[in-house]
């Protein structure tokens, strides 16, 4: 199953909004076939492994990170080929929460005399598809808030300079995250201050869908975002107060403008539903302090990824990753659980999950 997990990771960035899955076929204590879900619309891991197997699979055992599908979609059910190839036993990591599967795949295999054992390295397999599990269950994107800061909690100097807070290894990790998650979201202030591309710089044709929260359509026509909108899918979200003529021009440039029927700021909870309906399963939130604070307040964040550089810049007015009013009491703080720490060059990456149902989230 560990090998199946390694194989599944090869599909990162290519299968969204489908899960990443790995499969290993074993006979007489020898691996005779391997496969993984390579891209959306392509064969699933089990079918890739069994179709390419050169040996007789009768009586073999199959290890798969996610329950085999049992319905027709873009490809035939994996249960069919497992039965056809006379597999004797199947080891499953995670049960698929998709209502079309959700235990039915296991049931079908058992009905055909195949022994099935579930929950093999379940935690590791579940983590592979935390995005898919959230999206298929909630129909909204899985949101990862990412930011880089100095040891004194600053994301930029007082004059706005921010290149670079962290080192090469940390920045390369962020590029991998841009490949992994289907969308990337920032606020208009980030566009105005940094004029970013928000693309993936380590590989071609895996750029995330760019989502810009811009209530009043202040985005400049000459910005990198607008100038590349005909090459990289771009969504700009505004409210009813935005200029309709500017909207038309942006649309002519290839920008998709989503107009919310409200005044004031873009409502992020409503936006997540809209993005979910568009098939966007995940968002890497690279916003500044204002957007990050709003995202926490509206409870759309699932995971935090914080890069900390061994630097101190000071400055009473230097920006921090979470701004806004903040909580009034420490007991109202947003709690993070299941923390992990990783060293990247001289920097540290902290990852954790927003604790659901905690006192802070109930009260705010």
Steps between C-alpha positions, in 0.01 A plus 500: 500500500794733562604446139143568385509829692825598327342426162186699584708813563614496137151614407513818709391799294359293209184332631299787659218491588541120505703323770859386473528121524778243488480125445738204536435141392685221683531128426721250681645785709613681186369825350377414152327830410470861610281790397362835604234745390702714259252765391134589511309309235764228484484147637501461878791347689364144512421487129840648410675238711298198383483599132879532478576186701696246293446207741201286589311678780291200603519473880699822536448763771437865430586799719321828428500827693130574434199272472454377141223682315191307395323742265542618142643850466769614258640146534351155577474376862821367652305225677431344160863454401596379848235227470593429137869457586412249776663691784475296821534772767482881505655724764338846518639811669207747502129454443376734225249753646351560154131402527539301177754276675513528883543130579321370190829416330608285794157334511508406130846346532392293800187384316731359232700301753791741530635548851526871592688653789447872563684766700857411400713808587167684516633828644768531231253411225237740635754782500577439134147605412404757764411735215282246318327385820410860591385595152290190430331539839451878520499605132730793588876538452747385763680821605865512604617833641869548420724782615866569570613716790806600699557389857336821618187425299547735202421415137670815367708794614326821602557643149335194342814320382450122525751338265587264641379404846603136465774315316513292182383169650190654655411687181539181296262324740243773433531438126426132562192607693389713204519183292316294761199724559255581224458870573696787653331800661620847597342835572524808279755664731748221424450559127543878536810474719685202348361463145540120528453232235370238747615221270697180561864562416632143529296336224302607195125451453423446869420861594227535761177684417553857624225648716521871585270652762445851368172647627521821295697371197811701572724252317718689245460409134879495468550254787666162443176330600292669228773479237523121538130424556467355151769242590428427867141460621418806710195587709450849644226530762324831558176636645212705358691823563761416234514679164312298234701654213824386661349156544431481125859597417642243741281233344631599157850438637406146601414566865191331642325753724277368777272774632343444840162661560608698801676818606824533692750215512489176311336231713750214518253236617279571201806499275604154620160363396538664158850359450382157612227508238770575242680180596785669689586261781774691679637849557847611606430825681803728455327817610624783715395572855159646409380207287646246743313657789176496303555136402539399864199707604282335236629156601610386153856395595577131549877495529780743589847489347733749668861553390722665761833657402781557754481878455379800696397818321300694761279797420180589681318539168661206322231261377411176672339192342166544678372854543151636556367552851600158630350325800450687827597220738762229484234238569342604168817428301479276195633164611722289274534124546706210363802723455798386293843664478740475207835670445558644152852636471525765771122541519230308685164392361215453746182330382182437695124487475237742624332333794135461413237550769746673733380776729651771284317389186171464685517848648628699199 
